[in-house]
Every structure is written in C-alpha cells, then in structure tokens.
C-alpha cells in the first residue's frame, strides 16, 4: 500500500495491522509516518492466525495483505 493511501486510511480512524507468520509477530500502524510497531509476539504460526482472525472481526482494522514476511 502506498504511503499516501496509508495516511488517508489512518486519518479516517482505521488502524493498519500486519501479521507475520515468519517473524511470529503482529505489527500495527496507527500514526502515519511512525512506522510499524510490534503489537504482540507469538510462539506459533497458529497463534498468529488466531490473532489475525480476531483482528479481522474489528470493522476499524485493515490488514496488510503481505503474507510473505
């Protein structure tokens, strides 16, 4: 996603999340230009997937679609 688009989405009140099964972390960006902050660390890929599903149920959350991290 382009930085300009992220800024618009964040200003509209959304939070962006990136779930990395490789790093076993969930990162969030809620302030434009501040980079990705680690929200939580997990011990298994399954735990990351459970967190991803929990986040997808929140209407104010948008998930980055990069699954190759």
N, C-alpha and C positions, 0 to 999 in steps of 0.2 A: 504494500500500500504506500502511496506517495505521501511524503511528509505534509503537504498541503491538505490532503484528504484527512489525515490523522488529526490535524489541528481543528478542522471543521467538526469532525465527529466528537472530539473531546469537548469543544466549546458547546456542543449541543447537549452535553450532560452524560455522554457514554464513557465507559471505561474499556480500554482495549486489553485483552489478555492473550498471551502466547504460552501454549502448553508444550513443553519439550520433553518427549519421551526419551531422547538421547541423554539429556542432562538431568532428567528426573526432577524438573522444576516447573513451576508456574510463574510467569512474569507478568507484570501489569504496567500499563502506561496510562496515567490519569491526568498528567500535566504535560501539555505539548512541549516538546523540546527538552524534556528532562530525562529521556532515555527510558529503558526498561528496567524496572526494579523487581527483584525476586520477591514474590508474594508468599510462596511456600516451597519447601523441599520435600521430596517423597523418596521412599525406598524401593518402590517397584513401578513398572510401567502401568500396571493395573490401577495403582493408587492415583497416578496422573490421569488416567482415563476416567476414573470416578470423579475426580475434581473437575475435569473438562465437562462432563455431563451435568454436574451441579451448576457450573457457570452458565452453560447453555440454557438453563431454565430461567435465568435472570434476564428480563427484557431490556435492561440497560447495559448489557455486556455484549461486546462484539469480539469474536475470537479471530486472531490472525490465522490465516489458512496455511501457514508454513508448517508442514509436518516433517520436514527434512532436517530439522535441527538436531 
